[in-house]
Amino acid sequence: MGTTTLVNTLRAKLKEQHIGIGDEVVVPAYGGSEVAAAVREVGALPVFADIEPGSLCLDPGAVATVLNERTAAVFPVHLFGHPADMVCLRALAQRHGVDVIEPHEEAAVSSMEAARRRQHAEFLSARLTGVVVPPVATGVRHTYEQYVVRVPGNGRPDRDAFQQALRARGVPCHVPVKTPVYRLPEFRTDVWLPETERAAAECLALPLDASMTRRELQRIVSACNALGGLLMEPAC
């Protein structure tokens, strides 16, 4: 399910549950702004909560800190193919008497394409040393819609320089989320979420497609591992 379908589903759920003016809906700040915009469209206020550093999805503990009498719902998003912690989020919402608007179900992973993508991701995760590979929570099947690694920001080059260096070596990559939603002009809020900020500064999406060859995957590994040694040098 793409972003457009996800947002349309959210709009429908908000209207179905009569969520609107005076209500608050807890949403992630790491990701696109479309979810926050959909909440605002019905007259409700999007409230941003921090993410878990591993899954990059809403952190139930962070959600608990922003719940109040105006909170009507929580809308988690399964990001990059890793599902949010729905068990803890549902339990939290039940204790506080708020709704959890379920995000879209992940695509079936039984297809050849999905299985191949996961196999490629496992190949990369077993061999990459120049970056921090995406962790997978216990009992979770990551579909790797994007293969998102972290480039630590305590050395040289930083994430943006690392990205440029990879591209120069023929490895296409991109920054999946450049700015937390609460720092965008249309949603600017006096809030600072440390894990969200850290993810925006460190995360980089490496190429991952079912049609990739072993040679292409090894090229990514070699480039990242060679550049990763520079991360250990002290920053000037």
C-alpha positions in Angstrom: 0.0 0.0 0.0 1.5 3.3 -1.1 1.5 6.6 0.8 -1.6 7.9 -1.0 -3.6 4.9 0.0 -2.3 5.0 3.5 -3.3 8.6 3.9 -6.8 8.0 2.4 -7.3 5.2 4.8 -6.3 7.5 7.7 -8.7 10.2 6.6 -11.5 7.7 6.4 -10.8 6.3 9.8 -10.6 9.7 11.4 -14.0 10.7 10.0 -15.5 7.3 10.9 -14.4 7.8 14.5 -15.6 11.4 14.5 -12.2 12.7 15.3 -11.9 16.4 14.6 -11.7 19.9 16.2 -10.4 19.8 19.8 -8.9 16.3 19.4 -5.3 15.3 19.3 -3.8 12.4 17.3 -0.3 11.1 18.1 1.8 10.6 15.0 5.5 10.0 14.3 7.7 13.0 13.3 10.2 10.8 11.4 8.7 10.2 8.0 6.6 12.1 5.5 4.3 15.0 6.4 1.3 13.4 4.7 0.0 11.7 7.9 0.2 14.9 10.0 -1.5 16.8 7.1 -4.4 14.3 7.1 -4.9 14.8 10.8 -5.0 18.5 10.4 -7.5 18.3 7.5 -10.2 17.0 9.8 -9.5 19.8 12.3 -7.6 17.7 14.8 -4.1 18.5 16.0 -1.1 16.2 15.1 1.1 15.6 18.2 4.5 14.3 17.5 6.1 11.5 19.6 9.7 10.1 19.4 10.7 6.9 17.7 12.5 3.7 18.7 16.1 3.9 17.5 16.0 0.3 16.1 12.7 0.1 14.2 12.5 3.9 13.5 8.7 3.6 14.3 6.8 5.2 17.2 8.2 4.4 20.6 5.3 3.4 23.0 7.2 4.9 25.9 7.4 8.3 24.1 3.8 8.1 23.1 2.9 7.7 26.8 4.5 11.0 27.6 2.3 13.0 25.3 -1.1 11.4 26.0 -3.7 13.6 27.7 -7.4 14.2 28.0 -7.5 15.6 24.5 -5.8 12.6 22.9 -8.3 10.8 20.6 -6.0 8.4 18.8 -2.6 7.1 18.0 -1.5 6.5 14.4 1.7 4.5 14.1 3.3 3.9 10.7 5.2 0.8 9.6 8.4 2.4 8.3 10.7 1.0 5.6 9.2 -2.4 6.0 9.7 -2.8 9.8 6.4 -2.8 11.7 5.7 -0.6 14.7 5.3 -2.3 18.1 1.6 -2.7 17.8 1.3 -5.0 20.9 2.7 -2.3 23.3 0.9 0.5 21.5 -2.5 -1.3 21.7 -1.9 -2.0 25.4 -0.9 1.6 26.1 -4.0 2.9 24.2 -6.3 0.6 26.1 -5.0 1.7 29.5 -5.6 5.3 28.5 -8.9 4.9 26.7 -7.7 6.1 23.3 -7.9 4.4 19.9 -5.1 3.0 17.8 -5.8 3.6 14.2 -4.2 0.5 12.6 -1.7 1.2 9.8 -1.8 -0.7 6.6 -0.9 -4.4 6.7 2.5 -5.2 5.3 2.5 -6.8 1.8 2.7 -10.6 1.9 6.3 -11.8 2.1 5.7 -15.2 0.4 6.2 -13.8 -3.1 9.5 -14.6 -4.9 10.3 -10.9 -5.1 9.8 -10.3 -1.3 11.8 -13.4 -0.4 14.6 -12.3 -2.8 14.7 -8.8 -1.3 15.0 -10.2 2.2 17.8 -12.5 1.1 19.7 -9.6 -0.3 19.2 -7.6 2.9 20.5 -10.5 4.9 23.6 -10.7 2.6 24.3 -7.0 3.2 23.7 -7.1 7.0 26.1 -10.0 7.4 28.9 -8.2 5.6 28.6 -4.5 6.1 31.0 -3.1 8.7 31.3 0.5 7.5 27.7 1.4 8.6 25.2 0.3 11.3 22.8 -2.2 9.6 19.1 -2.1 10.3 18.2 -4.2 13.4 15.1 -6.4 13.4 13.0 -6.9 16.5 12.4 -10.4 17.8 9.5 -12.1 16.1 9.3 -9.5 13.3 9.5 -10.1 9.6 11.2 -7.1 8.0 10.0 -6.6 4.4 12.9 -4.2 3.6 10.8 -1.7 1.5 14.0 0.3 1.9 17.3 -0.9 3.3 18.2 2.0 5.8 21.5 2.0 7.6 23.0 4.5 10.0 26.2 6.5 9.4 27.4 7.5 12.9 27.8 11.3 13.3 30.8 11.1 15.5 33.5 11.0 12.9 34.5 11.9 9.4 33.0 11.9 6.9 29.5 12.6 8.2 26.4 11.1 6.6 26.1 13.6 3.8 29.8 13.2 2.9 29.4 9.5 3.1 26.5 9.6 0.7 28.4 11.7 -1.8 31.4 9.4 -1.6 29.2 6.3 -2.2 27.6 7.9 -5.2 31.1 8.8 -6.6 31.8 5.1 -6.4 28.7 4.2 -8.4 26.4 3.3 -5.5 23.1 5.1 -5.7 21.8 6.0 -2.2 19.5 8.6 -0.7 18.6 10.2 2.6 15.1 8.7 3.4 14.0 11.5 5.8 15.8 14.8 5.7 13.8 16.9 8.2 11.6 15.9 11.1 8.0 16.9 10.4 7.8 19.3 13.4 10.6 21.3 11.8 8.8 21.8 8.5 7.4 25.4 8.2 3.7 24.2 8.0 4.1 22.1 11.2 6.7 24.0 13.1 6.3 23.1 16.8 8.4 23.9 19.9 9.5 20.3 20.4 12.7 18.4 20.2 12.7 14.6 19.9 16.3 13.3 20.3 15.9 9.9 18.5 14.0 11.5 15.6 16.8 14.1 15.2 19.5 11.5 15.4 17.8 9.3 12.7 17.3 12.3 10.4 21.1 13.1 10.8 22.4 9.5 10.5 20.1 7.4 8.2 20.9 6.5 4.6 19.0 4.3 2.3 21.2 1.9 0.3 19.9 0.4 -3.0 18.0 -2.9 -2.6 16.0 -4.5 -5.3 15.0 -8.1 -5.9 16.6 -8.0 -9.3 20.1 -7.1 -8.0 23.0 -9.5 -8.6 25.4 -10.8 -6.1 28.1 -8.7 -7.8 26.0 -5.5 -7.3 25.5 -6.3 -3.6 29.2 -7.0 -3.1 30.0 -3.7 -4.7 27.8 -1.9 -2.1 29.6 -3.9 0.7 33.1 -3.1 -0.6 32.3 0.6 -1.0 30.7 1.0 2.4 33.3 -1.0 4.2 36.2 1.0 2.6 34.6 4.3 3.5 33.6 3.1 6.9 37.2 3.0 8.1 37.2 6.8 7.8 34.5 7.0 10.4 37.0 6.0 13.0 39.3 9.0 12.4 38.9 11.9 14.8 36.8 14.7 13.5 38.7 18.0 12.9 
